[in-house]
Amino acid sequence: MKFKPVTLVASAFAFAALGACAESEQEAQEDLVEQEYEAQEDVLEEQADLAEAQGDEATEEALDAEADAMGEAGDQAEDQVEEQY
């Protein structure tokens, strides 16, 4: 039996949607917390890169440290979500 590529892609999306529905509330909450902290960490890292490009080493180091702290805070927040369930 041959399937058209469009049919295969549509089927893949349907299965992915079903898988997302099966995701537990805990997993969804963990993913949300992780994404929020990672986004903030990424912004800080980009700001640090900009400071480095501008030759501002002190600001770069401070932003890098803040980004690292944000990553650790994200891990702790994710652990707290796990403990709630």
TIRO-2110 file (N, C-alpha, C; in Angstrom, 1 decimal):
// TIRO-2110
0.8, -1.2, 0.0, N, 1, A
0.0, 0.0, 0.0, CA, 1, A
0.9, 1.2, 0.0, C, 1, A
0.6, 2.2, -0.9, N, 2, A
1.4, 3.4, -1.0, CA, 2, A
0.6, 4.6, -0.4, C, 2, A
1.4, 5.4, 0.4, N, 3, A
0.8, 6.6, 0.9, CA, 3, A
1.4, 7.8, 0.4, C, 3, A
0.7, 8.8, 0.2, N, 4, A
1.2, 10.1, -0.3, CA, 4, A
2.0, 10.8, 0.8, C, 4, A
3.0, 11.5, 0.5, N, 5, A
3.7, 12.2, 1.6, CA, 5, A
2.8, 13.1, 2.5, C, 5, A
1.8, 13.7, 1.9, N, 6, A
0.9, 14.6, 2.7, CA, 6, A
0.2, 13.7, 3.7, C, 6, A
-0.2, 12.6, 3.4, N, 7, A
-0.9, 11.7, 4.3, CA, 7, A
0.0, 11.2, 5.4, C, 7, A
1.2, 10.9, 5.1, N, 8, A
2.2, 10.5, 6.1, CA, 8, A
2.5, 11.6, 7.1, C, 8, A
2.6, 12.9, 6.6, N, 9, A
2.9, 14.0, 7.4, CA, 9, A
1.7, 14.3, 8.3, C, 9, A
0.5, 14.2, 7.8, N, 10, A
-0.7, 14.4, 8.5, CA, 10, A
-0.9, 13.4, 9.6, C, 10, A
-0.5, 12.1, 9.3, N, 11, A
-0.6, 11.1, 10.3, CA, 11, A
0.4, 11.3, 11.4, C, 11, A
1.6, 11.7, 11.1, N, 12, A
2.6, 12.0, 12.1, CA, 12, A
2.1, 13.1, 13.0, C, 12, A
1.5, 14.2, 12.5, N, 13, A
1.0, 15.2, 13.4, CA, 13, A
-0.1, 14.7, 14.2, C, 13, A
-0.9, 13.9, 13.7, N, 14, A
-2.1, 13.3, 14.5, CA, 14, A
-1.5, 12.5, 15.7, C, 14, A
-0.5, 11.7, 15.4, N, 15, A
0.0, 10.8, 16.5, CA, 15, A
0.8, 11.7, 17.5, C, 15, A
1.4, 12.8, 17.0, N, 16, A
2.1, 13.7, 18.0, CA, 16, A
1.1, 14.4, 18.9, C, 16, A
-0.1, 14.8, 18.3, N, 17, A
-1.1, 15.4, 19.1, CA, 17, A
-1.7, 14.5, 20.1, C, 17, A
-1.9, 13.2, 19.7, N, 18, A
-2.4, 12.2, 20.7, CA, 18, A
-1.4, 12.0, 21.8, C, 18, A
-0.1, 12.0, 21.4, N, 19, A
0.9, 11.8, 22.5, CA, 19, A
0.9, 13.0, 23.4, C, 19, A
0.7, 14.2, 22.9, N, 20, A
0.7, 15.4, 23.8, CA, 20, A
-0.5, 15.3, 24.7, C, 20, A
-1.6, 14.8, 24.3, N, 21, A
-2.8, 14.7, 25.1, CA, 21, A
-2.5, 13.7, 26.3, C, 21, A
-1.7, 12.7, 26.0, N, 22, A
-1.4, 11.7, 27.0, CA, 22, A
-0.4, 12.2, 28.0, C, 22, A
0.2, 13.3, 27.7, N, 23, A
1.2, 13.8, 28.7, CA, 23, A
0.6, 14.2, 30.0, C, 23, A
1.2, 13.8, 31.1, N, 24, A
0.6, 14.0, 32.4, CA, 24, A
0.7, 15.5, 32.7, C, 24, A
-0.1, 15.9, 33.7, N, 25, A
0.0, 17.3, 34.2, CA, 25, A
1.3, 17.6, 34.7, C, 25, A
1.9, 16.7, 35.4, N, 26, A
3.2, 16.9, 36.0, CA, 26, A
4.3, 17.2, 34.9, C, 26, A
4.3, 16.4, 33.9, N, 27, A
5.2, 16.5, 32.8, CA, 27, A
5.0, 17.9, 32.1, C, 27, A
3.8, 18.3, 31.9, N, 28, A
3.5, 19.6, 31.3, CA, 28, A
4.0, 20.7, 32.2, C, 28, A
3.8, 20.6, 33.5, N, 29, A
4.2, 21.7, 34.4, CA, 29, A
5.7, 21.7, 34.4, C, 29, A
6.4, 20.6, 34.5, N, 30, A
7.8, 20.5, 34.4, CA, 30, A
8.4, 21.2, 33.2, C, 30, A
7.8, 20.8, 32.0, N, 31, A
8.2, 21.4, 30.7, CA, 31, A
8.1, 22.9, 30.7, C, 31, A
6.9, 23.4, 31.3, N, 32, A
6.7, 24.8, 31.3, CA, 32, A
7.7, 25.6, 32.1, C, 32, A
8.0, 25.0, 33.3, N, 33, A
9.0, 25.7, 34.2, CA, 33, A
10.4, 25.7, 33.5, C, 33, A
10.7, 24.5, 33.0, N, 34, A
12.0, 24.4, 32.3, CA, 34, A
12.2, 25.4, 31.2, C, 34, A
11.1, 25.5, 30.3, N, 35, A
11.2, 26.4, 29.2, CA, 35, A
11.3, 27.9, 29.6, C, 35, A
10.6, 28.2, 30.7, N, 36, A
10.6, 29.6, 31.2, CA, 36, A
12.0, 30.0, 31.6, C, 36, A
12.6, 29.1, 32.5, N, 37, A
13.9, 29.4, 33.0, CA, 37, A
15.0, 29.4, 31.8, C, 37, A
14.9, 28.4, 30.9, N, 38, A
15.8, 28.4, 29.8, CA, 38, A
15.7, 29.6, 28.9, C, 38, A
14.5, 30.1, 28.7, N, 39, A
14.4, 31.3, 27.9, CA, 39, A
15.1, 32.5, 28.6, C, 39, A
14.9, 32.6, 29.9, N, 40, A
15.6, 33.7, 30.6, CA, 40, A
17.1, 33.6, 30.6, C, 40, A
17.5, 32.3, 30.7, N, 41, A
18.9, 32.0, 30.7, CA, 41, A
19.5, 32.4, 29.3, C, 41, A
18.8, 32.0, 28.3, N, 42, A
19.3, 32.3, 26.9, CA, 42, A
19.4, 33.8, 26.7, C, 42, A
18.5, 34.6, 27.2, N, 43, A
18.5, 36.0, 27.0, CA, 43, A
19.7, 36.6, 27.7, C, 43, A
20.0, 36.1, 28.9, N, 44, A
21.2, 36.6, 29.7, CA, 44, A
22.5, 36.2, 28.9, C, 44, A
22.5, 35.0, 28.4, N, 45, A
23.7, 34.6, 27.7, CA, 45, A
23.9, 35.5, 26.4, C, 45, A
22.9, 35.8, 25.7, N, 46, A
23.0, 36.7, 24.6, CA, 46, A
23.5, 38.1, 25.0, C, 46, A
22.9, 38.6, 26.1, N, 47, A
23.4, 39.9, 26.6, CA, 47, A
24.9, 39.8, 26.9, C, 47, A
25.3, 38.7, 27.5, N, 48, A
26.7, 38.5, 27.8, CA, 48, A
27.6, 38.5, 26.6, C, 48, A
27.1, 37.8, 25.5, N, 49, A
27.8, 37.8, 24.3, CA, 49, A
27.9, 39.2, 23.7, C, 49, A
26.9, 40.0, 23.8, N, 50, A
26.9, 41.4, 23.3, CA, 50, A
27.9, 42.2, 24.1, C, 50, A
27.9, 42.0, 25.4, N, 51, A
28.9, 42.8, 26.2, CA, 51, A
30.3, 42.4, 25.9, C, 51, A
30.5, 41.1, 25.6, N, 52, A
31.9, 40.7, 25.2, CA, 52, A
32.3, 41.3, 23.9, C, 52, A
31.3, 41.3, 22.9, N, 53, A
31.6, 41.9, 21.6, CA, 53, A
31.9, 43.4, 21.7, C, 53, A
31.4, 44.0, 22.8, N, 54, A
31.6, 45.5, 23.0, CA, 54, A
32.8, 45.7, 23.9, C, 54, A
33.5, 44.6, 24.3, N, 55, A
34.7, 44.8, 25.1, CA, 55, A
34.4, 45.0, 26.5, C, 55, A
33.2, 44.8, 27.0, N, 56, A
32.9, 45.0, 28.4, CA, 56, A
32.9, 43.7, 29.2, C, 56, A
34.2, 43.4, 29.6, N, 57, A
34.4, 42.1, 30.2, CA, 57, A
33.7, 42.0, 31.6, C, 57, A
33.7, 43.0, 32.4, N, 58, A
33.0, 43.0, 33.7, CA, 58, A
31.5, 42.7, 33.5, C, 58, A
30.9, 43.3, 32.6, N, 59, A
29.4, 43.1, 32.4, CA, 59, A
29.2, 41.7, 31.9, C, 59, A
30.1, 41.2, 31.0, N, 60, A
30.0, 39.9, 30.4, CA, 60, A
30.1, 38.8, 31.5, C, 60, A
31.0, 39.0, 32.4, N, 61, A
31.2, 38.0, 33.5, CA, 61, A
30.0, 38.0, 34.4, C, 61, A
29.5, 39.2, 34.7, N, 62, A
28.3, 39.3, 35.6, CA, 62, A
27.1, 38.7, 35.0, C, 62, A
26.9, 38.9, 33.7, N, 63, A
25.7, 38.3, 33.0, CA, 63, A
25.9, 36.8, 32.9, C, 63, A
27.1, 36.3, 32.6, N, 64, A
27.3, 34.9, 32.6, CA, 64, A
27.0, 34.2, 33.9, C, 64, A
27.4, 34.9, 35.0, N, 65, A
27.2, 34.4, 36.3, CA, 65, A
25.7, 34.4, 36.6, C, 65, A
25.0, 35.4, 36.2, N, 66, A
23.5, 35.5, 36.3, CA, 66, A
22.8, 34.4, 35.5, C, 66, A
23.3, 34.1, 34.3, N, 67, A
22.8, 33.1, 33.5, CA, 67, A
22.9, 31.7, 34.1, C, 67, A
24.1, 31.5, 34.7, N, 68, A
24.4, 30.2, 35.4, CA, 68, A
23.4, 30.1, 36.6, C, 68, A
23.3, 31.1, 37.3, N, 69, A
22.3, 31.1, 38.4, CA, 69, A
20.9, 30.8, 38.0, C, 69, A
20.5, 31.4, 36.9, N, 70, A
19.2, 31.2, 36.3, CA, 70, A
19.0, 29.7, 35.9, C, 70, A
20.1, 29.1, 35.4, N, 71, A
20.0, 27.7, 35.0, CA, 71, A
19.8, 26.8, 36.3, C, 71, A
20.6, 27.1, 37.3, N, 72, A
20.4, 26.4, 38.6, CA, 72, A
19.1, 26.6, 39.2, C, 72, A
18.6, 27.8, 39.2, N, 73, A
17.2, 28.1, 39.7, CA, 73, A
16.2, 27.3, 38.9, C, 73, A
16.4, 27.2, 37.6, N, 74, A
15.4, 26.4, 36.8, CA, 74, A
15.4, 24.9, 37.2, C, 74, A
16.6, 24.4, 37.5, N, 75, A
16.7, 23.0, 37.9, CA, 75, A
16.0, 22.8, 39.3, C, 75, A
16.2, 23.8, 40.2, N, 76, A
15.5, 23.7, 41.5, CA, 76, A
14.0, 23.8, 41.4, C, 76, A
13.5, 24.7, 40.5, N, 77, A
12.1, 24.9, 40.3, CA, 77, A
11.5, 23.6, 39.7, C, 77, A
12.2, 23.0, 38.8, N, 78, A
11.7, 21.8, 38.2, CA, 78, A
11.6, 20.7, 39.3, C, 78, A
12.6, 20.6, 40.1, N, 79, A
12.6, 19.6, 41.2, CA, 79, A
11.4, 19.9, 42.2, C, 79, A
11.1, 21.1, 42.4, N, 80, A
10.0, 21.5, 43.3, CA, 80, A
8.7, 21.0, 42.7, C, 80, A
8.5, 21.1, 41.3, N, 81, A
7.3, 20.7, 40.7, CA, 81, A
7.2, 19.1, 40.8, C, 81, A
8.4, 18.4, 40.7, N, 82, A
8.4, 17.0, 40.8, CA, 82, A
7.9, 16.6, 42.2, C, 82, A
8.3, 17.3, 43.2, N, 83, A
8.0, 17.0, 44.6, CA, 83, A
6.5, 17.2, 44.9, C, 83, A
5.9, 18.1, 44.1, N, 84, A
4.4, 18.4, 44.3, CA, 84, A
3.6, 17.2, 43.9, C, 84, A
4.1, 16.4, 43.0, N, 85, A
3.3, 15.3, 42.5, CA, 85, A
3.7, 14.0, 43.1, C, 85, A
END
